[in-house]
Amino acid sequence: MAALGTTVATTVATTADGRKLVVRAGVAGDARAVRDLIDAVAGEPDVPLLATPGSIGLRDVKGLIGRGARDPRSLFLVAEVAGEIAGDLGGSGLPFAPSAHVFEFGMSVGARYRGLGVGSALLEQTIAWAATAGFTKVILSAFPHNTRAIAFYERHGFTLEGRRALQFCRAGRYLDELLMGRPVGSPLRPGA
Ligand SMILES: CC(C)(COP(=O)(O)OP(=O)(O)OC[C@H]1O[C@@H](n2cnc3c(N)ncnc32)[C@H](O)[C@@H]1OP(=O)(O)O)[C@@H](O)C(=O)NCCC(=O)NCCS
């Protein structure tokens, strides 16, 4: 893969309802707001995330933000709408050499900020960053019942790559995992 040079751009745009939308690298001062946002999404009744309320602590979020800042193969982005943390996206390159070209991420947008372009801005910036950082594939996993998120990813060029049955046990309930991915940067050529 290409040499990793991973400056994280800050982008400024406008949400569908006309508010200022900034996507930038997360900093330590964002940790509490990001933790609260993930906690709120984790507690939603339609179960969009693997995390359960309270399972992601401040220290965990600080760790993810710090890794995004230090590790050229990791990224932690936040989206601000009118100065409030509205969404986050974090991920890293896979650790095994044969999969070093693959970047895996997870994301959340707060319920009151959805449908405004926040998720798209986070994802588009991530895809651009991943290509610049030398990755050639971006992946995520989702619950099969999270149809809105699946449609969102498909709109952004991801395809369904597989399903692992009963892969997760979340709050005592077994759930399948859907695997999704898309190429980024230079095209992947299948080998023999
Ligand atoms: C999936 C998610 C990241 C999309 O973010 P978003 O900011 O709503 O996305 P955008 O506004 O850029 O795009 C919205 C589009 O996606 C779809 N969509 C996805 N989730 C939606 C939601 N909860 N409400 C409304 N539309 C949603 C809509 O069809 C919408 O299409 P449109 O633009 O044609 O109206 C966000 O809904 C979310 O964080 N959900 C909860 C957590 C989650 O599911 N994370 C992903 C786990 S794999």
The ligand as an SDF file (V2000), in Angstrom:
LIG
                    3D

 48 50  0  0  0  0  0  0  0  0999 V2000
  -27.1670    5.7190    9.5900 C   0  0  0  0  0  0  0  0  0  0  0  0
  -26.8270    7.1590    9.9750 C   0  0  0  0  0  0  0  0  0  0  0  0
  -25.3410    7.2240   10.3070 C   0  0  0  0  0  0  0  0  0  0  0  0
  -27.1400    8.0750    8.7960 C   0  0  0  0  0  0  0  0  0  0  0  0
  -26.7890    9.4010    9.1590 O   0  0  0  0  0  0  0  0  0  0  0  0
  -27.6770   10.6560    8.6780 P   0  0  0  0  0  0  0  0  0  0  0  0
  -27.0030   11.8680    9.1920 O   0  0  0  0  0  0  0  0  0  0  0  0
  -29.0970   10.4620    9.0080 O   0  0  0  0  0  0  0  0  0  0  0  0
  -27.4870   10.5310    7.1040 O   0  0  0  0  0  0  0  0  0  0  0  0
  -27.7760   11.6320    6.0160 P   0  0  0  0  0  0  0  0  0  0  0  0
  -28.6670   12.6870    6.5500 O   0  0  0  0  0  0  0  0  0  0  0  0
  -26.5110   12.0220    5.4180 O   0  0  0  0  0  0  0  0  0  0  0  0
  -28.5930   10.7550    4.9900 O   0  0  0  0  0  0  0  0  0  0  0  0
  -29.9090   10.4110    5.3540 C   0  0  0  0  0  0  0  0  0  0  0  0
  -30.4340    9.4370    4.4010 C   0  0  0  0  0  0  0  0  0  0  0  0
  -30.1950    8.1560    4.9170 O   0  0  0  0  0  0  0  0  0  0  0  0
  -31.4460    7.5390    5.2890 C   0  0  0  0  0  0  0  0  0  0  0  0
  -31.4910    7.4480    6.7470 N   0  0  0  0  0  0  0  0  0  0  0  0
  -30.6550    6.6830    7.4530 C   0  0  0  0  0  0  0  0  0  0  0  0
  -30.9740    6.7260    8.7340 N   0  0  0  0  0  0  0  0  0  0  0  0
  -32.0140    7.5710    8.8680 C   0  0  0  0  0  0  0  0  0  0  0  0
  -32.7680    8.0140    9.9670 C   0  0  0  0  0  0  0  0  0  0  0  0
  -32.5330    7.5510   11.1990 N   0  0  0  0  0  0  0  0  0  0  0  0
  -33.7130    8.9340    9.7610 N   0  0  0  0  0  0  0  0  0  0  0  0
  -33.9570    9.3690    8.5250 C   0  0  0  0  0  0  0  0  0  0  0  0
  -33.2940    8.9590    7.4570 N   0  0  0  0  0  0  0  0  0  0  0  0
  -32.3260    8.0500    7.6080 C   0  0  0  0  0  0  0  0  0  0  0  0
  -32.5560    8.3420    4.7310 C   0  0  0  0  0  0  0  0  0  0  0  0
  -33.1530    7.5440    3.7400 O   0  0  0  0  0  0  0  0  0  0  0  0
  -31.9050    9.5950    4.2050 C   0  0  0  0  0  0  0  0  0  0  0  0
  -32.1610    9.6380    2.8560 O   0  0  0  0  0  0  0  0  0  0  0  0
  -32.5150   11.0200    2.1500 P   0  0  0  0  0  0  0  0  0  0  0  0
  -31.2920   11.8780    2.3090 O   0  0  0  0  0  0  0  0  0  0  0  0
  -32.7970   10.6390    0.7500 O   0  0  0  0  0  0  0  0  0  0  0  0
  -33.6860   11.5450    2.8950 O   0  0  0  0  0  0  0  0  0  0  0  0
  -27.6780    7.6460   11.1710 C   0  0  0  0  0  0  0  0  0  0  0  0
  -29.0420    7.4240   10.8770 O   0  0  0  0  0  0  0  0  0  0  0  0
  -27.3710    6.9790   12.4970 C   0  0  0  0  0  0  0  0  0  0  0  0
  -26.4050    7.3210   13.1460 O   0  0  0  0  0  0  0  0  0  0  0  0
  -28.2010    6.0440   12.9170 N   0  0  0  0  0  0  0  0  0  0  0  0
  -28.0820    5.4270   14.2340 C   0  0  0  0  0  0  0  0  0  0  0  0
  -26.7670    4.7460   14.4700 C   0  0  0  0  0  0  0  0  0  0  0  0
  -26.4360    3.7850   13.3740 C   0  0  0  0  0  0  0  0  0  0  0  0
  -27.3060    3.1180   12.8300 O   0  0  0  0  0  0  0  0  0  0  0  0
  -25.1670    3.7330   13.0440 N   0  0  0  0  0  0  0  0  0  0  0  0
  -24.6860    2.8340   12.0260 C   0  0  0  0  0  0  0  0  0  0  0  0
  -24.4810    1.4960   12.6020 C   0  0  0  0  0  0  0  0  0  0  0  0
  -23.9410    0.3590   11.3480 S   0  0  0  0  0  0  0  0  0  0  0  0
  1  2  1  0
  2  3  1  0
  2  4  1  0
  2 36  1  0
  4  5  1  0
  5  6  1  0
  6  7  2  0
  6  8  1  0
  6  9  1  0
  9 10  1  0
 10 11  2  0
 10 12  1  0
 10 13  1  0
 13 14  1  0
 14 15  1  0
 15 16  1  0
 15 30  1  0
 16 17  1  0
 17 18  1  0
 17 28  1  0
 18 19  1  0
 18 27  1  0
 19 20  2  0
 20 21  1  0
 21 22  1  0
 21 27  2  0
 22 23  1  0
 22 24  2  0
 24 25  1  0
 25 26  2  0
 26 27  1  0
 28 29  1  0
 28 30  1  0
 30 31  1  0
 31 32  1  0
 32 33  2  0
 32 34  1  0
 32 35  1  0
 36 37  1  0
 36 38  1  0
 38 39  2  0
 38 40  1  0
 40 41  1  0
 41 42  1  0
 42 43  1  0
 43 44  2  0
 43 45  1  0
 45 46  1  0
 46 47  1  0
 47 48  1  0
M  END
$$$$
